[in-house]
Amino acid sequence: MTNTIPVQPYSEAPLGTEPNAIAVSSDGTTLYVANGANNSISVIQPSFQGAILRGMIPVGWFPEALALTTANG
């Protein structure tokens, strides 16, 4: 491990996100993290200066896998 990326919705949020799956966009500009305990998917923009949490997508109960497809596929 070389770096950790917080996936809390805000810095003072209690622990409990339980990130358990990741997917990277085909161009490498977006990282998606399944947060089991928060029932959400974090959308992260990785960079050399540090990752930016762009938002969270609410999903069903305890997401534990991710898959990406192409827009025209």
Secondary structure, DSSP 8 states (H G I E B T S, - for coil): --------SSTT--S---EEEEEE-TTSS-EEEEETTTTEEEEEE--TT--EEEEEEE-SSS--------TT-
